[in-house]
Amino acid sequence: MSLLKKGDTVAFVAPSSFVKKDDITEAVEYFKQLGLKAKLAENITQQYPEVIKKELKLSTKCLLTKM
């Protein structure tokens, strides 16, 4: 028994990082071939460099503190 039925929508999100549109195209096509609809989150391909820089600084600081 499948939980998904033809015509159902599969949503693609990337909560921790962005996704390159080319990388997700294959997955979207696969689900469409199964008869499912695909919906991409509006911000799935957006990058936030200021957030990444902040996270890297925090990660580096934590690593140096633990040494």
Backbone as numpy.savetxt, mean C-alpha at the origin, in Angstrom:
# Nx Ny Nz CAx CAy CAz Cx Cy Cz
-15.77 -22.80 -0.31 -16.62 -21.62 -0.31 -15.73 -20.38 -0.31
-15.97 -19.48 -1.22 -15.19 -18.25 -1.32 -15.92 -17.12 -0.60
-15.17 -16.31 0.10 -15.77 -15.17 0.78 -16.05 -14.04 -0.20
-15.32 -14.01 -1.31 -15.53 -12.98 -2.32 -16.35 -13.56 -3.47
-17.26 -12.73 -3.98 -18.09 -13.14 -5.10 -17.87 -12.18 -6.26
-18.13 -12.66 -7.48 -18.00 -11.78 -8.64 -18.79 -10.51 -8.42
-18.14 -9.39 -8.75 -18.78 -8.09 -8.56 -18.41 -7.41 -7.25
-17.83 -8.18 -6.30 -17.36 -7.58 -5.04 -16.18 -6.64 -5.34
-15.94 -5.73 -4.43 -14.84 -4.77 -4.59 -13.71 -5.10 -3.62
-12.51 -5.10 -4.15 -11.30 -5.29 -3.35 -10.62 -3.92 -3.27
-10.34 -3.47 -2.06 -9.70 -2.16 -1.87 -8.21 -2.36 -1.60
-7.40 -1.57 -2.23 -5.96 -1.60 -2.03 -5.55 -0.36 -1.24
-4.89 -0.59 -0.12 -4.39 0.50 0.71 -2.94 0.19 1.07
-2.20 1.22 1.42 -0.81 1.05 1.85 -0.62 1.91 3.10
-0.98 1.38 4.27 -0.96 2.19 5.49 0.42 2.60 5.98
1.46 1.88 5.58 2.77 2.22 6.13 3.75 2.75 5.09
3.36 2.75 3.84 4.28 3.17 2.80 3.49 3.42 1.53
4.13 4.04 0.56 3.47 4.24 -0.73 3.73 3.03 -1.62
2.97 2.93 -2.70 3.13 1.85 -3.66 3.31 2.49 -5.04
4.25 1.99 -5.80 4.42 2.45 -7.18 3.26 1.89 -8.00
2.66 2.73 -8.80 1.48 2.32 -9.59 1.82 1.10 -10.45
3.01 1.06 -11.03 3.39 -0.09 -11.86 3.42 -1.39 -11.06
3.78 -1.30 -9.79 3.88 -2.50 -8.94 2.51 -3.08 -8.61
1.49 -2.26 -8.56 0.19 -2.75 -8.14 -0.71 -3.13 -9.33
-0.32 -2.71 -10.52 -1.12 -2.97 -11.72 -1.39 -4.45 -11.92
-0.38 -5.28 -11.73 -0.54 -6.72 -11.93 -1.56 -7.31 -10.96
-1.52 -6.88 -9.71 -2.48 -7.37 -8.72 -3.90 -6.93 -9.06
-4.04 -5.69 -9.47 -5.36 -5.17 -9.85 -5.92 -5.97 -11.02
-5.10 -6.23 -12.02 -5.55 -7.00 -13.18 -5.96 -8.42 -12.79
-5.22 -9.03 -11.87 -5.54 -10.39 -11.40 -6.93 -10.43 -10.78
-7.22 -9.48 -9.91 -8.52 -9.46 -9.26 -9.64 -9.16 -10.26
-9.36 -8.32 -11.24 -10.36 -8.02 -12.27 -10.66 -9.27 -13.10
-9.64 -10.09 -13.37 -9.84 -11.34 -14.11 -10.72 -12.31 -13.33
-10.72 -12.19 -12.03 -11.57 -13.04 -11.18 -13.00 -12.51 -11.10
-13.24 -11.37 -11.77 -14.57 -10.80 -11.76 -14.81 -9.83 -10.62
-13.74 -9.42 -9.98 -13.85 -8.49 -8.86 -13.53 -7.07 -9.32
-14.05 -6.12 -8.61 -13.73 -4.71 -8.87 -12.57 -4.32 -7.98
-11.74 -3.43 -8.47 -10.58 -2.97 -7.69 -10.71 -1.48 -7.43
-10.41 -1.09 -6.20 -10.43 0.32 -5.83 -9.11 0.62 -5.12
-8.43 1.66 -5.60 -7.17 2.07 -4.98 -7.43 3.25 -4.06
-6.79 3.25 -2.89 -6.87 4.39 -2.00 -6.32 5.61 -2.73
-6.92 6.75 -2.49 -6.52 7.98 -3.19 -5.04 8.30 -3.01
-4.49 7.99 -1.85 -3.11 8.36 -1.55 -2.12 7.20 -1.67
-2.52 6.13 -2.32 -1.68 4.92 -2.34 -0.32 5.15 -3.02
-0.26 6.08 -3.97 1.01 6.32 -4.66 1.71 7.60 -4.21
1.16 8.26 -3.21 1.77 9.51 -2.73 2.91 9.23 -1.76
3.95 10.01 -1.90 5.09 9.92 -0.99 5.09 11.15 -0.10
5.50 10.96 1.12 5.57 12.05 2.09 7.00 12.14 2.61
7.90 12.79 1.84 9.31 12.82 2.22 9.58 13.41 3.60
8.78 14.39 4.01 9.02 14.98 5.33 8.74 13.97 6.45
7.76 13.11 6.25 7.45 12.07 7.24 8.55 11.03 7.25
9.02 10.64 6.08 10.09 9.65 5.98 11.36 10.16 6.65
11.71 11.42 6.39 12.91 11.99 7.03 12.78 11.98 8.54
11.60 12.33 9.06 11.38 12.35 10.50 11.52 10.94 11.08
10.93 9.94 10.40 11.01 8.56 10.87 12.46 8.07 10.87
13.21 8.41 9.84 14.61 7.99 9.78 15.41 8.60 10.91
15.18 9.86 11.20 15.88 10.51 12.30 15.55 9.84 13.63
14.27 9.52 13.85 13.87 8.86 15.09 14.47 7.46 15.19
14.46 6.72 14.08 15.01 5.37 14.07 16.50 5.39 14.36
17.21 6.31 13.72 18.66 6.43 13.92 18.96 6.80 15.36
18.19 7.73 15.90 18.39 8.17 17.28 18.18 6.99 18.24
17.14 6.20 18.01 16.86 5.04 18.86 17.99 4.02 18.77
18.47 3.75 17.57 19.55 2.79 17.41 20.82 3.25 18.11
21.15 4.52 17.98 22.37 5.04 18.60 22.24 5.04 20.12
21.04 5.27 20.63 20.81 5.28 22.07 20.99 3.88 22.66
20.61 2.85 21.90 20.68 1.47 22.40 22.08 0.89 22.34
22.99 1.54 21.63 24.36 1.02 21.50 25.18 1.33 22.70
